[in-house]
């Protein structure tokens, strides 16, 4: 007699947070600490901005205000998203049986078939979240405006800090020059700031690695670092003393240079808007179908456009 798999599990509210967190926070950018995460944003959060002119003045006997202080704000407002899927248990049972019996390389085995299905869906949500963070477009179904979309229309971004990508795209022969142009456009006051990061698309990161392998055109040498050619692996890459961060969700030939504390991801992980449900339909309609339902909130925002250099955006 065939094995019968029955699911009768529902996660909602705070109980859903673990699964929703896995779905949202497993995005590469967030998981690797690339940006600042603001959890528990129930509706919206105001990012307060304070700017001043020169505050240090010559001494005299009177009390005179020494600066003009300007308060402004940006709004981080996560949007609500959902996943409604219907899956056939038969399509996943063999995979689950293999994992549960130990025929797998996974370090942590899902405790139930429901956990297995949620993990499958969570991985898809994480991949989409990574794309949304950088190149999402609110007008598209299932997307919020990512940093690229927000910066494209921001009039506060100085024109000198909006760089056009090289024609034909970035490759190993021009990547050093292009990254150099990005760093050169950075306001002097920001160079050396803690958390300053050069966020690059995966093709730019790959081109830089290849150039370090000896295929660049800027005097790097034909044998590359330590004379190993392209048969080498690099750890944390730097350029002009600035860490490089590869953003899998960023469009090709694009880059953003800013401090980590200027970029925010907001979600309501512990709010009532978070929900995960796994509904076994066998007792309702006799089918082998399972419905997976997820609800969550997510969105991004930055504080100061003047602290950003964009490339190809």
N, C-alpha and C positions, 0 to 999 in steps of 0.2 A: 504494500500500500504506500502510495506517495506521501512524502512529508507534507503536512499542512502547516502553513505559516499564518498565524493570526496576529494582527496588530491592533492594540487597543490603547494607544498612547496619545495624550494631548499635553502640550506644553504651552503655557500662556503667561503673560505678565512677567514677573521676575524669574519664573522657572524657565522661560524661553531665552533669558539673557545669555546663557552659556552657548546655545546653538547660534543665536543671532550674532553674538560676538565672534564666534568662529567664522561665520559667513562674511562679516564686514571687516573685522580686524585681521583677517588672514591675507588681505590684499597686500602685495609685496611692499608698497610704499609705507603702509602703516605698520606692518609686522616688523619691518627693519628699522623703525624709528625715524623715517624720513621727514615726517611732519608732526605737528602738535595735535594730539587728539583731545577733543572736549566731549566727554561722555555726559549722559544724562541731560541733554538739551531737550527739554520737554516740548517747547514750541519754537522759540528763537532765543538767541543770545546776542547781546550788544557788545561789540569789540570797541572799547574806548580808545581813542587816539589823542595824544597830547603832543603838541608841537610848540616850540618857542623860537624867538629870534635870539640874537646874542644876549646872554644874560649877565655877563661879567662887565661891569662898568667901573669907571674911576670913582674913588671915594670922595665924598663931600660931606658937609655937616647936615644936610637935609635927607629926609627919607623920600626917595623918588623910586617909583616902580622901575625896575631895571630890565623888564622884558615884556613882550606881548605874548600872552599865553592863549593858544587856540585849542579848543576842545572840539573834536569831531568823532564820528563813529562809523563803523561798518556793521552790517547785520549778518550774522550766521544763522540761517534758517533751514534746517534739514527738511527735506521733502519725504513724504511717505511713499513707500514702495511695497509691492506685494509679489509673491510667487504663488501661482495656482497651477499645480501639475497633477496629471493623472498618469501613473506608471503601472505597468503590469508586473506583478510579483514574479511571474515565470521568467521575465527577462533578466531579473537580478538574483534569483534564488541560487543559481549555480555559483555566482561570484561570492555571495554571502556564505554558502556552504563551504567554499574553499577557504575563505578567511577564517571562519569560525572553527574549522578543523586544523588550522595552523599552516595551511598551504599559502603563506603570504609573507611578504617582507615588511609588513606594517609592524611598527613597534607597539602601537596601542590598538588593540582590536576593539571594534564596536561591540558593546555588550548585547545588543539586540538587533534584529532586522530593521526595526524602526530607526535606530541610531545609524545604521549603515545607509539607509536611504536619505536621511537628513544630511549625513556627511557628504553624500554624492551631490545633493542639491547645494549645500553650503559652499562646496568648491567652485561651482558654477557662479554663485552669487559673488564670491570673493574675486573671481577673475573679472566680472563685470564692474564691480566696485573699483578695482584698480584702474580700469579704463576710464570710468566716470570721473575719478579724482583729477585726472589730467586733461582728458580730451572730451569729456562728456558735453552734450548739448541738450539743454533743457527741453527743447522742442521735440526731441526724439523720445519715443516710448521707452520707459525704464531708465532714463538718464537724468542727471542733474547737471547744471553748468559746472564744468571743471575749471581748473585754473587757466587753461588756455582760452576758454570762452570768456571768462571774467576779465582777463587782462586785455583781450582784444578790443573791448569797448570802453576801457577805463581811460578817461581823459586826463586823469592825474598821473599817468605813466609818462615820464619825460620822453620826448621824441628821440633824444640822444641815446636813450636806453632801450629803444625798440630796434633791434638789428634784423636785417633781412638775411635769410639763409643763402648760402652760396649756390649759384646755378649748377644744376647737375647733381646736387646732394653732397653730403659730407662723406669722405673716404679717407683711407690711410695717408694719402699724399697731402691733404689739406686740413686734416682735423686739428693739428697743432695750431695752425694759423687761425682757424675759426674759433677754437676755444680761447685763444689769446685775445681775439677781438671782443669776446664776451667779457673777459676779465678786465680788459682795458676800459670798457664802458661803465664799469662799476664805480659809483661815487667813492672818492678816496676815503671818506669817513667810515665806510663799511669794510674796507679791506683789513683783515686781521680780526674782525669781530667773531666772537664765539658763536658757533653754529652756522657760520657762512658755508653754504653748500652749492655746488654746481650740479643741478638736476639736469640730466641729459636723457634723450631717447635711447633705446637699446642699440640702434644702428650707429649712433655717435659713439657710444661706449665701446662697441665692437671695433669701430674704426680706430679708436685711440689705442686699444689693446694691440691691434695689428701693427700700428705704427711703432709701438714700443718693441715689437718683435723684430724690428729691423726693416719695415717696409714703408717708413715715413720718408719725407723728402727734406727734412730739416736738420740734417747732420746727425741723425740718431745712430747711424752706422748700420751696415748691412746685416750684422749678426745680432742686433738687438741687445736687450738688457742681459748682462752676464754672458754674452756671446751664445745665447741659447736659441736664437731665432724665434720662430713662433711656437716652439715646443716648450712652453713655459706657462705657468699660472701665476697671476698676480693676486694679491690680497686687496686691501683697501687702496684704491687708486687715488692719486692726488694730481692736481694740475696747478702749477704756480702756487703751491702751498694750500690749495683749496680742495677739500674732499669731493670726489665725483660720486654721484648717486644715480644708479641706473633706474629709470622709471619705465616699467614695462607697458604702462598705459598711455605713455606720451606718444604723440604722433612722430613719425620719422622726421629727422632733420630739425628738431626743435629742442630748445633748452631754456631753463629758467635759472637765474642766479640770484639768490637771496639768502637770508638767514632762516634757519629752521623755525624759529619762534614767530616768523611772520606768516606762516602757512598753517591753516587750521582745518581739521576734519571734525565735523560735529555729528553726533548721533544720540539717540535717546535709549541707550541700551537697557536701562532699568525702568523705562516708562511703560505705561499701559498700552502703548502703541506697538510694543514688540510681541510677536505671537508666532508660535510654531505649532502646527497640528499635523498629525499623521492619521488619516482616516482609512480604515480597512473597509472596503465596500462589499466584501463577500457576504456579510450578514444582512446587507441592505438590498442588493440586487443580484446576489449569487455570482458576481463576477470575480475575477482575480485581480481587480484593479485596486490601487492604493492612491489616495489623494494626499499630496503634500502641500501644505499651506504655510506661507511665511509672510509676516508683515514686519516692516522695519523702517527706520528713518535714517537719512544720510544726506550730507551736503558739505561743501567746502567754502572757505573764504580766506582772504588775506587782509592784513591790517593796513599796510603802507605800500602803495604802488610805487612811491618814490624810492623804495628800498629794493626794487626789483629790476633786473635786466632780462629782457626776453630776446630770444633768437628764433627766427622762423615762425613767429606767432603773429 
